[in-house]
């Protein structure tokens, strides 16, 4: 519990953590972990998100421990880190929802694409050619994300890349497909306006 760490002992622990003392860090961790988890849970309403953010916050504290010598209030320092991580997570979720909406819109458009002579083989041919033109990693991410319905986090783990890299690949693949189909809209394929 937070109350178990007095200001004087907290300052002593911080000095020890700056030196790399893992036992002192562990004491800070156990002193603030529960309170911080409750705080983040109230913001996220998700135990998993709260656990991830709290873990990331403490990892960042450890990585930035050289700054702790200047910290007047460790609780404020820790909670600001966690709050910023929560805001980043919310931005990431909003961005992911936006990308998913774009994919849904593209999916709707792709479903509405009709070959001029109603020749579905031509449509599938163009779609296959567009996907084949993607760089290998983008193609793989696109196939896993949209055709296999995998989540970005799972794709990142499978391909040993970050979620941000997965999102970038999806965004770039989406942009390319849109341009590719637009290129053919005057020739053989007409994109429905939606």
N, C-alpha and C positions, 0 to 999 in steps of 0.2 A: 504494500500500500504506500501511497505517496507520503502520508503522514509519518512513516517510519524513518524517513531520511531527513535529518535536521539540516538547516542551512550550512552550518559549519562542517558537518560530515559530508554533505553534498559537495562543498568546495574541495574538501580533501579528496573525495572520490574523483572529481573532475581532474584534479592535478595528476592523480595516478593514471587515469585513462589517457591523458595526454602523453604520458610516458609509455603507453602501450600495455598497461596492466589489465589483463582480461578479467581478473577476479573483481576489480573495482567496476569495470564495465558491466559485468554480470549483476552486481548489486544495484547499479543504476537501472538496468533493464528490469529486474524484478521489482524495483521500487516504483517504476512508472508504467510498466507494461499494461496492467489491468485498467488503470485510469485512462490511459491513452486509447486502448482498445474500445472502451465504453464510449469515449468521445467520438471516435471515428465511426463506430457502429451507429450512433445517433444520426450522423450525417449520411451514411451510406445505406443503412437498413439492410446490410448484408454482412454476415459473419465472415464469409470468405474474403470479401473486399477489405473489411476492417483488419483481418489477420494479415493480409498481404501488405497493406499500407503500413501497419505498425512494424512489421518485419523490415520493410524497405526503409522506414524512417530510422530504425535503430542501426541498420547497415550504413546508412548515410552518416549518422552520428559517428560511428566507428571510423569510417573513411575520412571524415572531417574532424577527427579528434584533436588535431593540432589547433583548431579554433577554440576549443573548450576553455583554454586558459583565460580567454577574454570574455567568456560568457558570464553574465551576472545572474541570470535566472535560467537554469537548465530546463526547467519545465516550459518556460516560454520558448526557448530555443527548439526543444523537441516538438512542441505542439505546432510551432510555425512550420517546421519541416513536414510534419504529418499533414497539416492543413494544405500545404502546397502540393504534396503528393496526391491528396484527395482531389484537389482542383484539377490537377493534370489528368487524373483518372476520369473525372467527369468530362473533360475536354476530349479525351480519347474515346469515350463512349459516345459522345455527341458526334464526333467525326466518323466513327464506325457506323452509327445509325444513318448518317448522311450518305456514306458510301453505299450502304445497303439499299437506301432509297434510290440512289442512282442506278444501282444494278437492277433493282426491280423495274425501274422505268425503262432501262435498256432491254430487259427481258420482255417487257410488254411490247416495246417497239420491234424487237426481233420476232416476236410472235405475230406481229401485224405485218411484217415484211412479206410482200407477195411478189413473186416473180411476175413480170409483165405478162407472160403467156401462161401463168399458173403452173409453171414447171417447178415443182418443189425440189427436184434434183438440182436445179441451178442454184436455188437458195442454199441448200446444204453444201453445195460445192463452194460457194462464196464464203460461207461461214467456216468451213474447214480450211480454206485457203487463208482466211484472216487469222485464224488461230495458229496455223502453221507458221505464219510470218512473225508471230511473237517471239521474243527471245526465250530460250529454253526455260529459264527460271520463272519468268512471267507466265508462260504457258502452263507450267506445272502448278503454280500458285492458283491461276485461274481455274484450272481443272479441279483442283482440290477444293477450292472455295465455292465455286458455282455449280459444278457438276457432281461433286461428291458431298457437297453441303457441309464441309468441315469448317470449324470455327478458326478464326485467325490465330488464336493461341495454340490450337492443336497443330496447325500447319507450321507455325514457328518452331514448335518442339520437334516435329517430324523432320523439317529441313535444316534444323539447327541454325536458325536465324532469329532475329528479333521480330516482335509483332509489328513494330514500325516498318520493318523491311517488307513484311507480308502486305501491309496496307499500301505501301508505296507501289509494290508490284501490281496489286489489284487496281489501284487508281490508274497506273500507266497502261495496263492492259485494257481497261475500260475506255480510256481516252483513245487508244489506238483503234479498237474495234469500232468506236463511233466514227472516227475519221475514215476507216476502211469502208464501212458501209455507206458513208456519205459520198465517198468517191464513186461508188457504183450506183448511186441513186439516179444519175442521169443516163446510165447505160442500160443495165438489165434489171436492176432491182430498184423498187421504189420504197422508200422508208415512209411509213405512215406518220403523219404529224400528230404528236400527242401532247 
